[in-house]
Amino acid sequence: MALWLDDVPVRRPGDGPPVGLVMKYITQSMVGTIQRCPEQFRRIYVNGERIPPGISARRGSSTHEAIRLNHSHKLHADDDLPVDVLQDCARDEYNRLLLKEGVFIPKADMPYKDRLLNAGLNAAVKLTALYHDEVAPLIKPVLVEERVKADVGLPLILSGGIDCYTVDGWLPDFKTADKSKSPSFADQSLQLTFYAGLIYHQRGEWPKKCSLDVLVNNQTATYQHLVTGRGPADFERLLIRLDVICAQIFSGIFPPCDPGAWICSPKWCGFYQTCKYSGR
C-alpha cells in the first residue's frame, strides 16, 4: 500500500526508478525516523504501514495538547488558563488517543497493561501541572501550531509545525521524558535546527533563543530548561545532511539499523516481530 502525501504517491522499492519528485515534503519526524532505522522509514513512509506509538508517546501527545490549548488562549490574552482546565484537556486527549487511535504495548508488558496505562495518564496530568506552574507564565506566543513550508533548494521542501514562538524571539520545544537530559542535548538537537530554519524562512529572523523544555516524569516532576542557539551555519550543516537523506529516499535503498541499537527491540519497535532483519 502506498502512502499519499499531498496527492503524490510515494514509490516503493522495486517499483523502478523514480520519475521526477515522488515526495513533495520532508518533515523532522521523517528525518528522525530514517536516521534511527531506514527500514522503519520504508515501512511507515513508503509502504504506509501504521502501528500506534507507545504509552510514553501518548503521554507526550496529551501533555502537548494541553500546552497547545494554553498557548492558543494566550495569543489573545495575558493570563494562563486554570490548571484544572489544562489537566482536563490532557486527560481527555489521552483517553481519546487510546480509544480512537490505540497504543503499542510490547507483548511482555501486556500482563501489566492496565497499570501502565493508568501510570501514563497520571503522568500526563502531573506534567501538565508542572508546565502550568513553572513554564506557562514565561511565555507570550506570537505563533502557535504554525504550519511552515520552505523551499531551500533541496529535492524535497521542508515542512513542519512550529508549536510555539514568542514575541521576544524564543523558540521552545517541549518534551516529556522519564529521565533528565544532559546539558548538551539541546546543542545536538537537529529538531531545533530544523525549526529554527523554518522560523527564518517564514519570518526573516533567526530565533534569539532556542531551548528544549523537558518535563521530567520523576517522583516529584522536574522541569529542565536547556538553552541553546541556532543560526545560518547550523542550518547549512543540516542542509548537507538533508541532501544526503533525500538522495537515499529517491534511491529506494533502506538498510536496517544496527541490531544493537536501542530501537531494534520488541519493546521500542512495533515492526520488530515482522521485520526480516530483526533478531527475533
C-alpha positions as CSV (number, residue, x, y, z in Angstrom):
1,M,0.0,0.0,0.0
2,A,1.4,3.4,-0.9
3,L,1.2,6.4,1.3
4,W,-0.1,9.6,-0.3
5,L,1.5,12.9,0.5
6,D,-0.5,15.9,-0.9
7,D,-1.9,13.6,-3.6
8,V,1.6,12.5,-4.6
9,P,2.1,8.7,-4.1
10,V,5.4,7.5,-2.5
11,R,7.2,5.0,-4.6
12,R,8.1,1.6,-3.1
13,P,11.5,0.0,-3.6
14,G,11.2,-2.3,-6.6
15,D,8.7,0.0,-8.4
16,G,11.5,1.1,-10.8
17,P,13.5,4.3,-10.8
18,P,11.7,7.5,-9.6
19,V,10.3,9.7,-12.2
20,G,10.6,13.3,-11.1
21,L,9.6,14.0,-7.5
22,V,7.6,11.3,-5.8
23,M,7.5,13.1,-2.5
24,K,7.0,16.8,-2.1
25,Y,7.9,17.4,1.5
26,I,10.2,16.2,4.2
27,T,9.4,16.7,7.9
28,Q,11.5,16.5,11.1
29,S,9.7,13.3,12.0
30,M,10.8,11.7,8.7
31,V,14.4,12.8,9.3
32,G,14.4,11.3,12.8
33,T,12.9,8.0,11.6
34,I,15.3,7.5,8.7
35,Q,18.3,8.2,10.9
36,R,17.2,5.8,13.5
37,C,16.2,3.0,11.1
38,P,15.9,3.4,7.4
39,E,13.9,0.1,7.2
40,Q,11.4,1.5,9.7
41,F,11.2,4.7,7.5
42,R,10.4,2.5,4.5
43,R,7.6,0.7,6.2
44,I,6.0,3.9,7.6
45,Y,6.5,6.4,4.8
46,V,6.8,4.2,1.7
47,N,4.6,1.3,2.5
48,G,2.1,3.3,4.5
49,E,2.2,0.8,7.4
50,R,1.0,2.2,10.8
51,I,1.5,0.9,14.3
52,P,0.4,3.2,17.1
53,P,3.1,4.6,19.3
54,G,3.8,3.6,22.9
55,I,2.4,4.9,26.2
56,S,5.3,7.4,26.6
57,A,4.4,9.0,23.2
58,R,0.7,9.1,24.2
59,R,1.7,10.8,27.4
60,G,3.7,13.3,25.5
61,S,0.9,14.0,22.9
62,S,-1.7,14.6,25.6
63,T,0.5,16.9,27.5
64,H,1.3,18.7,24.3
65,E,-2.4,19.2,23.6
66,A,-2.9,20.9,27.0
67,I,0.1,23.1,26.2
68,R,-1.3,24.0,22.8
69,L,-4.6,24.9,24.3
70,N,-2.9,27.3,26.7
71,H,-0.7,28.9,24.1
72,S,-3.7,29.4,21.8
73,H,-5.5,31.1,24.6
74,K,-2.5,33.4,25.2
75,L,-2.4,34.6,21.7
76,H,-5.3,36.8,22.7
77,A,-5.0,37.0,26.5
78,D,-2.3,37.8,29.1
79,D,-3.3,35.1,31.6
80,D,-2.9,31.4,31.6
81,L,-5.9,29.0,31.7
82,P,-6.6,27.5,35.1
83,V,-4.5,24.4,35.8
84,D,-7.6,22.2,36.2
85,V,-8.7,23.1,32.7
86,L,-5.4,22.1,31.2
87,Q,-5.3,18.9,33.2
88,D,-8.8,18.0,32.0
89,C,-7.6,18.7,28.4
90,A,-4.6,16.4,28.9
91,R,-6.8,13.7,30.4
92,D,-9.4,13.9,27.7
93,E,-6.8,13.8,24.9
94,Y,-5.0,10.8,26.5
95,N,-8.3,8.8,26.6
96,R,-9.2,9.9,23.1
97,L,-5.9,8.8,21.6
98,L,-6.2,5.4,23.3
99,L,-9.8,4.9,22.3
100,K,-9.6,6.2,18.7
101,E,-6.0,5.5,17.6
102,G,-4.7,2.9,20.0
103,V,-1.4,2.4,21.7
104,F,1.5,0.0,21.2
105,I,2.3,-2.2,24.2
106,P,5.0,-4.9,23.9
107,K,3.9,-8.4,24.4
108,A,6.0,-8.8,27.6
109,D,4.2,-5.9,29.2
110,M,0.6,-7.0,28.4
111,P,0.0,-8.5,31.9
112,Y,0.6,-5.1,33.4
113,K,-1.2,-3.0,30.7
114,D,-3.9,-1.5,33.0
115,R,-1.3,-0.3,35.5
116,L,0.9,1.1,32.7
117,L,-1.9,2.9,31.0
118,N,-3.1,4.4,34.3
119,A,0.5,5.5,35.0
120,G,0.7,7.2,31.7
121,L,-2.5,9.1,32.3
122,N,-1.4,10.2,35.8
123,A,2.0,11.3,34.4
124,A,0.3,13.4,31.7
125,V,-1.8,15.2,34.3
126,K,1.2,15.7,36.6
127,L,3.4,17.1,33.9
128,T,0.7,19.4,32.7
129,A,0.6,20.9,36.1
130,L,4.3,21.3,36.1
131,Y,4.1,23.2,32.8
132,H,1.4,25.4,34.1
133,D,3.3,26.3,37.3
134,E,6.8,26.7,36.0
135,V,6.8,27.4,32.3
136,A,3.4,28.9,31.1
137,P,3.9,32.3,32.9
138,L,7.1,32.9,30.9
139,I,5.6,32.5,27.5
140,K,3.8,35.1,25.4
141,P,3.4,33.4,22.0
142,V,3.2,35.1,18.6
143,L,2.9,31.7,16.7
144,V,1.1,28.6,17.8
145,E,0.9,25.4,15.8
146,E,2.0,27.4,12.7
147,R,2.5,25.2,9.6
148,V,5.5,26.4,7.7
149,K,6.9,25.1,4.3
150,A,10.3,26.2,3.0
151,D,11.9,25.6,-0.4
152,V,15.6,25.6,0.4
153,G,16.9,24.2,-2.9
154,L,16.7,20.5,-1.9
155,P,14.8,17.9,-3.8
156,L,12.1,18.0,-1.1
157,I,10.5,21.0,0.5
158,L,10.9,21.3,4.3
159,S,7.7,21.2,6.2
160,G,6.9,21.4,9.9
161,G,4.7,22.7,12.6
162,I,6.0,25.4,14.9
163,D,4.5,24.6,18.2
164,C,5.3,27.9,19.8
165,Y,7.3,31.1,19.0
166,T,7.3,34.0,21.4
167,V,7.1,37.8,20.8
168,D,10.7,38.1,22.2
169,G,12.1,35.6,19.7
170,W,12.2,32.5,21.9
171,L,11.7,29.1,20.2
172,P,10.9,26.5,22.8
173,D,10.5,22.8,22.1
174,F,8.5,20.9,24.8
175,K,9.2,17.3,25.5
176,T,8.3,14.8,28.2
177,A,10.8,12.3,29.5
178,D,11.3,9.7,32.2
179,K,14.9,10.9,32.9
180,S,16.7,14.2,32.8
181,K,18.6,15.1,29.7
182,S,22.3,16.0,29.5
183,P,23.2,19.7,29.1
184,S,24.4,19.0,25.6
185,F,21.1,17.6,24.5
186,A,19.8,20.9,23.2
187,D,23.0,21.7,21.4
188,Q,22.8,18.4,19.5
189,S,19.1,18.7,18.6
190,L,18.5,18.6,14.8
191,Q,14.9,19.2,15.5
192,L,15.7,22.7,16.9
193,T,17.9,23.4,13.9
194,F,15.1,22.3,11.6
195,Y,12.5,24.5,13.2
196,A,14.8,27.5,13.6
197,G,15.4,27.3,9.9
198,L,11.7,27.3,9.3
199,I,11.3,30.4,11.5
200,Y,13.9,32.2,9.4
201,H,12.2,31.3,6.2
202,Q,8.8,32.3,7.5
203,R,9.7,35.5,9.4
204,G,13.1,36.5,8.1
205,E,14.8,36.3,11.5
206,W,16.7,33.7,13.5
207,P,15.4,33.0,17.0
208,K,17.2,34.9,19.7
209,K,17.0,31.9,21.9
210,C,16.2,28.2,21.3
211,S,15.6,25.7,24.1
212,L,14.5,22.2,24.9
213,D,12.0,22.4,27.7
214,V,11.8,18.9,29.2
215,L,9.1,17.9,31.7
216,V,10.7,15.0,33.5
217,N,8.4,12.4,34.9
218,N,10.4,11.5,38.0
219,Q,9.0,11.3,41.5
220,T,8.3,15.0,42.0
221,A,8.3,16.0,38.3
222,T,11.0,18.4,37.4
223,Y,11.5,21.0,34.6
224,Q,14.7,21.3,32.6
225,H,15.3,24.4,30.6
226,L,18.2,23.6,28.2
227,V,19.1,26.8,26.3
228,T,21.0,26.8,23.0
229,G,21.2,28.9,19.9
230,R,20.8,28.4,16.1
231,G,22.0,30.4,13.1
232,P,22.9,30.2,9.5
233,A,25.9,28.0,9.9
234,D,23.9,25.4,11.9
235,F,21.2,25.3,9.2
236,E,23.8,24.9,6.4
237,R,25.2,21.8,8.2
238,L,21.6,20.5,8.5
239,L,21.0,21.0,4.7
240,I,24.1,19.0,3.9
241,R,22.7,16.1,5.9
242,L,19.2,16.5,4.4
243,D,20.6,16.5,0.9
244,V,22.1,13.0,1.6
245,I,18.8,11.8,3.1
246,C,16.9,13.0,0.1
247,A,19.3,11.1,-2.2
248,Q,18.8,8.0,-0.1
249,I,15.0,8.3,-0.2
250,F,15.0,8.6,-4.0
251,S,17.5,5.7,-4.4
252,G,15.0,3.3,-2.7
253,I,17.7,1.9,-0.5
254,F,16.7,1.5,3.1
255,P,19.1,-0.7,5.1
256,P,18.3,-1.9,8.6
257,C,19.7,-0.3,11.7
258,D,22.4,-1.8,13.8
259,P,20.9,-4.8,15.6
260,G,22.4,-3.5,18.8
261,A,20.6,-0.1,18.5
262,W,18.1,0.6,21.3
263,I,15.3,0.9,18.8
264,C,15.9,-2.6,17.4
265,S,13.9,-4.4,20.1
266,P,10.3,-5.6,20.6
267,K,10.0,-3.0,23.4
268,W,10.6,0.0,21.2
269,C,9.7,-1.1,17.6
270,G,6.2,-2.2,16.7
271,F,7.6,-3.7,13.5
272,Y,10.2,-5.9,15.3
273,Q,8.2,-9.1,15.1
274,T,7.6,-8.8,11.4
275,C,11.0,-7.4,10.4
276,K,13.1,-9.6,8.2
277,Y,16.2,-8.1,9.7
278,S,15.4,-8.4,13.4
279,G,17.0,-11.0,15.8
280,R,13.6,-12.3,17.0
